[in-house]
């Protein structure tokens, strides 16, 4: 169960959050080659001055951090493609400059992802951990 936790230094509307989360779920499923029912997303909004990122050239246009807890097994290429897709989505949705986005991955064995009816396996190509 990936958990994608976004910290933003602006306050989107509920509808914007919903559309953004749906887009991110789609990007994750496509790039990371998995289903969608187990993807968790958190969106936290802070004040304009509550996030600091040294390379952000225009922090007033937005800063976004993504802490992505994912199951071990994805390739470096998959992780890079997902990071770029999410940066594109942040820019498209809220005009957050790509230079103001920071993505950090933390990888876990599947057994660290617990649902009420199962423990997830580590990732394998073409799988959907909730199928069947």
PyMOL commands that set and color helices and strands:
alter all, ss='L'
color gray80, all
select helices_A, chain A and resi 14-32+59-61+76-94+98-100+110-112
alter helices_A, ss='H'
color red, helices_A
select strands_A, chain A and resi 3-8+40-45+64-71+101-108
alter strands_A, ss='S'
color yellow, strands_A
deselect
rebuild
show_as cartoon
